[in-house]
Amino acid sequence: MKTLFGPSRLKRSLFFLTGDIVLLSLTLVAGYYLRFDLHLPHYHQLPLLLWMPVVVLMKILLLRIFGLYNISWSFVGLVELVNILKALTIALFIFFIGNLYIKLAAPTLAVPRSIILLDFVLGVAAISSFRVSKRLYISILKNQRLGRRTVIIGAGPTGERLVREFLRMDPAVYSPVFFVDDAPIKAGNRIHGIPVRGTIEDLPDLLKGAAVETAIIAITTLNHAEVKRIFDILVENSVDEIKVVPHISRLPEHAVSVKDIQDIDIEDLLYREPVSIDEGAVREFIAGKTVLVSGAGGSIGSEAVLQLLRFRPVKVVCLDIDETEIFHLQQRLDRLPSTRTVIVPFVGDVRDDRTLEALFSAHKPSVVFHAAAYKHVPMMELFPQEAAGTNIIGTWRLGRAALRHGVERFVNISTDKAVNPTSIMGATKRMAETVCTALNGAGGTRFISVRFGNVLASRGSVIPIFLEQIKNGGPVTVTDPKVQRYFMSIPEAVMLVFQAAAMGGGGEVFVLDMGKPVAILQLAEDLIRLNHFEPYKDIKIAFTGLRPGEKLFEELLTAEEGTTSTSHKKIFVARASSIVAPSDLDRAVTQFEADIVAGPEAVRKRLKEIVPFYSPHY
């Protein structure tokens, strides 16, 4: 039944064909009646009857040739109207020339030239009106109803395109009421009948009494600070739905359309300057090679696997101790378009020499991205042996395996918590950096560490925790009103890791420019507002105090290190001195292995002895 009565291409073509036959017949009749003052002389009745099927069939064929039976009724535009004019102009000339021949052969059957011109004008008007009728109905009549009252922020091409699509939507979802734009010169203009009321500065006054329900930020070049300012204005004026088009650096290849708009999220408010990398340099050291990613099931590791596919490695080996995360990664990869890169899932522990030997012997990786680590700060305070086992011993064993098997580059993913560490996690990651620095030069492998801060929405990070607390009705727990953290998006972090790896000559600790630190209290308040609640009123915020190992502020560098700039403006090299000499590395690692067996206090004591500036907060 649905198939029988539902729309189809054949039914649409038959609908237009039937309508055109009726309209084109009527326009010829109307031409006669207009020419003879609404009276049809009897001696013109026969010519009309003879000419009508011929002229109508000719025009139908020309309209068919110009594709006017394969159009969408709701989206008729200038192109279709021009094609109607072309088809009927050709018909006019054919009709005119044919009529001249008939006038010579049978004068009584000829049509007056004025009727031919009237038929042309009426035909263009009738067929054009028929084609645009639904669009006019959607744009004019339906504009008066239903959809959510919406302000469009941005009166440029993106805003214009969105409004044009909104006015065509059936049923209406959004009903645009006005634009604002950052260019004052646009104020007073109208776009598809919707006024441009003023600038973004005028927005607070314009929203008063306007009963706006939805705002769509349609300026693709705004930075995160400007988006945040607009967001605050909208929230203060009780706009309960805020959407945004992607930033210009994340725009789809096609023109922005309604399907591209999305709910504003915390990444839009924290969005940093777009990252660009030398893709040629990255591709040169990855393309055609086998790449091993440890910790491949984690936030950074899984993104590294996905992004690596852009650079066409011959094989990517995904190593993780968590078989469930490897399974989920495999599922994500299976949904991607087919690629020539072979994906190899490998469940194993970086602390197990036998596992690593089997992996390296079987797959012979040329590049290693080492993202396997324990990173949860408070939890690692309870289990320092596990932190030391994975973050120190695991890095050492994976590094030694890389040396034995002739790996070209070994890239260790580090953290800002390794700087002036106050936590077990930070101190063990600082030791992991030292392991890589000490191993560099022991063979042909280049060992590189890349240090950066928190990544947005990573597993175990503050944002998913806050969102879960909001979902449960609060309270949202913040350790201290003054606490600040650096944030970076996961794709951005991975791209910069690739860039640093391509640049590294071996032995460096690269430091990524994380931008400005973010106040966690402000982050919590924004997340609550993004979920349509009012902080402290609908969702409470509770302050719990700093947990063991936490700091108010994370540094990316230590005072004694300093940095050296590189060819990339967002990547620096820390001028770090190794805390363990290469000749003493094996002895230091052996001591940690003994301390792990001895217990947590032995691990804490050893970290205090070896890691400079480690000052635990208990």
Secondary structure in CASP SS format (residue, H / E / C, confidence):
PFRMAT SS
TARGET T0000
AUTHOR 0000-0000-0000
METHOD secondary structure of the structure
MODEL  1
M C 1.00
K H 1.00
T H 1.00
L H 1.00
F H 1.00
G C 1.00
P C 1.00
S C 1.00
R H 1.00
L H 1.00
K H 1.00
R H 1.00
S H 1.00
L H 1.00
F H 1.00
F H 1.00
L H 1.00
T H 1.00
G H 1.00
D H 1.00
I H 1.00
V H 1.00
L H 1.00
L H 1.00
S H 1.00
L H 1.00
T H 1.00
L H 1.00
V H 1.00
A H 1.00
G H 1.00
Y H 1.00
Y H 1.00
L H 1.00
R H 1.00
F C 1.00
D C 1.00
L C 1.00
H C 1.00
L C 1.00
P C 1.00
H H 1.00
Y H 1.00
H H 1.00
Q H 1.00
L H 1.00
P H 1.00
L H 1.00
L H 1.00
L H 1.00
W H 1.00
M H 1.00
P H 1.00
V H 1.00
V H 1.00
V H 1.00
L H 1.00
M H 1.00
K H 1.00
I H 1.00
L H 1.00
L H 1.00
L H 1.00
R H 1.00
I H 1.00
F C 1.00
G C 1.00
L C 1.00
Y C 1.00
N C 1.00
I C 1.00
S C 1.00
W H 1.00
S H 1.00
F H 1.00
V C 1.00
G C 1.00
L H 1.00
V H 1.00
E H 1.00
L H 1.00
V H 1.00
N H 1.00
I H 1.00
L H 1.00
K H 1.00
A H 1.00
L H 1.00
T H 1.00
I H 1.00
A H 1.00
L H 1.00
F H 1.00
I H 1.00
F H 1.00
F H 1.00
I H 1.00
G H 1.00
N H 1.00
L H 1.00
Y H 1.00
I H 1.00
K H 1.00
L H 1.00
A H 1.00
A C 1.00
P H 1.00
T H 1.00
L H 1.00
A C 1.00
V C 1.00
P C 1.00
R H 1.00
S H 1.00
I H 1.00
I H 1.00
L H 1.00
L H 1.00
D H 1.00
F H 1.00
V H 1.00
L H 1.00
G H 1.00
V H 1.00
A H 1.00
A H 1.00
I H 1.00
S H 1.00
S H 1.00
F H 1.00
R H 1.00
V H 1.00
S H 1.00
K H 1.00
R H 1.00
L H 1.00
Y H 1.00
I H 1.00
S H 1.00
I H 1.00
L H 1.00
K H 1.00
N H 1.00
Q H 1.00
R C 1.00
L C 1.00
G C 1.00
R E 1.00
R E 1.00
T E 1.00
V E 1.00
I E 1.00
I E 1.00
G C 1.00
A C 1.00
G C 1.00
P H 1.00
T H 1.00
G H 1.00
E H 1.00
R H 1.00
L H 1.00
V H 1.00
R H 1.00
E H 1.00
F H 1.00
L H 1.00
R H 1.00
M C 1.00
D C 1.00
P C 1.00
A C 1.00
V C 1.00
Y E 1.00
S E 1.00
P E 1.00
V E 1.00
F E 1.00
F E 1.00
V E 1.00
D E 1.00
D C 1.00
A C 1.00
P H 1.00
I H 1.00
K H 1.00
A C 1.00
G C 1.00
N C 1.00
R E 1.00
I E 1.00
H C 1.00
G C 1.00
I E 1.00
P E 1.00
V E 1.00
R E 1.00
G E 1.00
T E 1.00
I H 1.00
E H 1.00
D H 1.00
L H 1.00
P H 1.00
D H 1.00
L H 1.00
L H 1.00
K C 1.00
G C 1.00
A C 1.00
A C 1.00
V C 1.00
E C 1.00
T E 1.00
A E 1.00
I E 1.00
I E 1.00
A C 1.00
I C 1.00
T C 1.00
T C 1.00
L C 1.00
N C 1.00
H H 1.00
A H 1.00
E H 1.00
V H 1.00
K H 1.00
R H 1.00
I H 1.00
F H 1.00
D H 1.00
I H 1.00
L H 1.00
V H 1.00
E H 1.00
N C 1.00
S C 1.00
V C 1.00
D C 1.00
E E 1.00
I E 1.00
K E 1.00
V E 1.00
V C 1.00
P C 1.00
H C 1.00
I H 1.00
S H 1.00
R H 1.00
L C 1.00
P C 1.00
E C 1.00
H C 1.00
A C 1.00
V C 1.00
S C 1.00
V H 1.00
K H 1.00
D H 1.00
I C 1.00
Q E 1.00
D E 1.00
I C 1.00
D C 1.00
I H 1.00
E H 1.00
D H 1.00
L H 1.00
L H 1.00
Y C 1.00
R C 1.00
E C 1.00
P C 1.00
V C 1.00
S C 1.00
I C 1.00
D C 1.00
E H 1.00
G H 1.00
A H 1.00
V H 1.00
R H 1.00
E H 1.00
F H 1.00
I H 1.00
A C 1.00
G C 1.00
K C 1.00
T E 1.00
V E 1.00
L E 1.00
V E 1.00
S E 1.00
G C 1.00
A C 1.00
G C 1.00
G C 1.00
S H 1.00
I H 1.00
G H 1.00
S H 1.00
E H 1.00
A H 1.00
V H 1.00
L H 1.00
Q H 1.00
L H 1.00
L H 1.00
R H 1.00
F H 1.00
R C 1.00
P C 1.00
V C 1.00
K E 1.00
V E 1.00
V E 1.00
C E 1.00
L E 1.00
D E 1.00
I C 1.00
D C 1.00
E H 1.00
T H 1.00
E H 1.00
I H 1.00
F H 1.00
H H 1.00
L H 1.00
Q H 1.00
Q H 1.00
R H 1.00
L H 1.00
D H 1.00
R C 1.00
L C 1.00
P C 1.00
S C 1.00
T C 1.00
R C 1.00
T C 1.00
V E 1.00
I E 1.00
V E 1.00
P E 1.00
F E 1.00
V E 1.00
G C 1.00
D C 1.00
V C 1.00
R C 1.00
D C 1.00
D H 1.00
R H 1.00
T H 1.00
L H 1.00
E H 1.00
A H 1.00
L H 1.00
F H 1.00
S H 1.00
A H 1.00
H H 1.00
K C 1.00
P C 1.00
S C 1.00
V E 1.00
V E 1.00
F E 1.00
H E 1.00
A C 1.00
A C 1.00
A C 1.00
Y C 1.00
K C 1.00
H C 1.00
V H 1.00
P H 1.00
M H 1.00
M H 1.00
E H 1.00
L H 1.00
F C 1.00
P H 1.00
Q H 1.00
E H 1.00
A H 1.00
A H 1.00
G H 1.00
T H 1.00
N H 1.00
I H 1.00
I H 1.00
G H 1.00
T H 1.00
W H 1.00
R H 1.00
L H 1.00
G H 1.00
R H 1.00
A H 1.00
A H 1.00
L H 1.00
R H 1.00
H C 1.00
G C 1.00
V C 1.00
E C 1.00
R E 1.00
F E 1.00
V E 1.00
N E 1.00
I E 1.00
S E 1.00
T E 1.00
D H 1.00
K H 1.00
A H 1.00
V C 1.00
N C 1.00
P C 1.00
T C 1.00
S C 1.00
I H 1.00
M H 1.00
G H 1.00
A H 1.00
T H 1.00
K H 1.00
R H 1.00
M H 1.00
A H 1.00
E H 1.00
T H 1.00
V H 1.00
C H 1.00
T H 1.00
A H 1.00
L H 1.00
N C 1.00
G C 1.00
A C 1.00
G C 1.00
G C 1.00
T C 1.00
R E 1.00
F E 1.00
I E 1.00
S E 1.00
V E 1.00
R E 1.00
F E 1.00
G C 1.00
N E 1.00
V E 1.00
L C 1.00
A C 1.00
S C 1.00
R C 1.00
G C 1.00
S C 1.00
V H 1.00
I H 1.00
P H 1.00
I H 1.00
F H 1.00
L H 1.00
E H 1.00
Q H 1.00
I H 1.00
K H 1.00
N C 1.00
G C 1.00
G C 1.00
P C 1.00
V E 1.00
T E 1.00
V E 1.00
T C 1.00
D C 1.00
P C 1.00
K C 1.00
V C 1.00
Q E 1.00
R E 1.00
Y C 1.00
F E 1.00
M E 1.00
S C 1.00
I H 1.00
P H 1.00
E H 1.00
A H 1.00
V H 1.00
M H 1.00
L H 1.00
V H 1.00
F H 1.00
Q H 1.00
A H 1.00
A H 1.00
A H 1.00
M H 1.00
G C 1.00
G C 1.00
G C 1.00
G C 1.00
E C 1.00
V E 1.00
F E 1.00
V E 1.00
L E 1.00
D C 1.00
M C 1.00
G C 1.00
K C 1.00
P C 1.00
V E 1.00
A E 1.00
I H 1.00
L H 1.00
Q H 1.00
L H 1.00
A H 1.00
E H 1.00
D H 1.00
L H 1.00
I H 1.00
R H 1.00
L H 1.00
N C 1.00
H C 1.00
F C 1.00
E C 1.00
P E 1.00
Y C 1.00
K C 1.00
D C 1.00
I E 1.00
K C 1.00
I E 1.00
A E 1.00
F E 1.00
T C 1.00
G C 1.00
L C 1.00
R C 1.00
P C 1.00
G C 1.00
E C 1.00
K C 1.00
L C 1.00
F E 1.00
E C 1.00
E C 1.00
L C 1.00
L C 1.00
T C 1.00
A C 1.00
E C 1.00
E C 1.00
G C 1.00
T E 1.00
T E 1.00
S E 1.00
T C 1.00
S C 1.00
H C 1.00
K C 1.00
K C 1.00
I E 1.00
F E 1.00
V E 1.00
A E 1.00
R C 1.00
A C 1.00
S C 1.00
S C 1.00
I C 1.00
V C 1.00
A C 1.00
P H 1.00
S H 1.00
D H 1.00
L H 1.00
D H 1.00
R H 1.00
A H 1.00
V H 1.00
T H 1.00
Q H 1.00
F H 1.00
E H 1.00
A H 1.00
D H 1.00
I H 1.00
V H 1.00
A H 1.00
G C 1.00
P H 1.00
E H 1.00
A H 1.00
V H 1.00
R H 1.00
K H 1.00
R H 1.00
L H 1.00
K H 1.00
E H 1.00
I H 1.00
V C 1.00
P C 1.00
F C 1.00
Y C 1.00
S C 1.00
P C 1.00
H C 1.00
Y C 1.00
END
